[in-house]
Amino acid sequence: MLKKLPQGAATFCGRGLAFIHGTHIVMKVCPECSQWNAPEAADRGVCGWCAYVPSCEDVEPAVVFDAAA
């Protein structure tokens, strides 16, 4: 059973970078090969380099740091 996906910036067990919109995953950086994803592949939610398909079970909210003042 799938957990409720966090909305906005997310990682996959602390690796990679994705943005979640509803149930749609846009994967910008692959957690498997660490490559920056091509826009077409990112919108499909897969890695254009290694063909990694993310698991919804691995999605975690990304940590956002405040800029130093």
WOJOPE-V754704 format. One record per residue. N is the residue number from 0. RES is the residue in one letter. OMEGA is omega in whole degrees, -180 to 180 (NA if undefined). D_FIRST is the distance of its C-alpha to the first C-alpha in Angstrom with 1 decimal. Layout:
# WOJOPE-V754704
n=N res=RES omega=OMEGA d_first=D_FIRST
n=N res=RES omega=OMEGA d_first=D_FIRST
This chain:
# WOJOPE-V754704
n=0 res=M omega=-178 d_first=0.0
n=1 res=L omega=175 d_first=3.8
n=2 res=K omega=177 d_first=6.6
n=3 res=K omega=-177 d_first=9.7
n=4 res=L omega=175 d_first=11.9
n=5 res=P omega=-180 d_first=15.4
n=6 res=Q omega=-180 d_first=18.2
n=7 res=G omega=-177 d_first=21.2
n=8 res=A omega=-178 d_first=22.0
n=9 res=A omega=174 d_first=19.3
n=10 res=T omega=176 d_first=19.4
n=11 res=F omega=-175 d_first=17.3
n=12 res=C omega=177 d_first=17.7
n=13 res=G omega=-179 d_first=21.1
n=14 res=R omega=178 d_first=22.3
n=15 res=G omega=178 d_first=23.0
n=16 res=L omega=178 d_first=23.0
n=17 res=A omega=173 d_first=21.0
n=18 res=F omega=-177 d_first=21.0
n=19 res=I omega=177 d_first=18.1
n=20 res=H omega=-175 d_first=19.2
n=21 res=G omega=176 d_first=16.6
n=22 res=T omega=-178 d_first=14.0
n=23 res=H omega=179 d_first=16.9
n=24 res=I omega=174 d_first=17.4
n=25 res=V omega=-174 d_first=21.1
n=26 res=M omega=-178 d_first=21.5
n=27 res=K omega=179 d_first=25.1
n=28 res=V omega=-177 d_first=25.4
n=29 res=C omega=178 d_first=23.6
n=30 res=P omega=-177 d_first=22.2
n=31 res=E omega=-176 d_first=23.1
n=32 res=C omega=177 d_first=26.7
n=33 res=S omega=178 d_first=27.5
n=34 res=Q omega=173 d_first=29.1
n=35 res=W omega=-172 d_first=29.4
n=36 res=N omega=173 d_first=27.8
n=37 res=A omega=-177 d_first=29.8
n=38 res=P omega=-179 d_first=29.1
n=39 res=E omega=179 d_first=28.3
n=40 res=A omega=-180 d_first=25.7
n=41 res=A omega=-180 d_first=24.3
n=42 res=D omega=177 d_first=23.8
n=43 res=R omega=178 d_first=21.8
n=44 res=G omega=178 d_first=19.5
n=45 res=V omega=178 d_first=20.8
n=46 res=C omega=178 d_first=23.7
n=47 res=G omega=-179 d_first=27.0
n=48 res=W omega=-175 d_first=28.5
n=49 res=C omega=178 d_first=26.2
n=50 res=A omega=177 d_first=23.6
n=51 res=Y omega=175 d_first=20.7
n=52 res=V omega=-175 d_first=17.4
n=53 res=P omega=175 d_first=15.3
n=54 res=S omega=178 d_first=11.7
n=55 res=C omega=179 d_first=9.7
n=56 res=E omega=-178 d_first=8.9
n=57 res=D omega=-175 d_first=12.7
n=58 res=V omega=177 d_first=13.7
n=59 res=E omega=175 d_first=15.9
n=60 res=P omega=178 d_first=18.6
n=61 res=A omega=177 d_first=22.0
n=62 res=V omega=179 d_first=24.8
n=63 res=V omega=179 d_first=27.7
n=64 res=F omega=175 d_first=31.2
n=65 res=D omega=178 d_first=34.1
n=66 res=A omega=179 d_first=37.2
n=67 res=A omega=-178 d_first=40.1
n=68 res=A omega=NA d_first=42.7
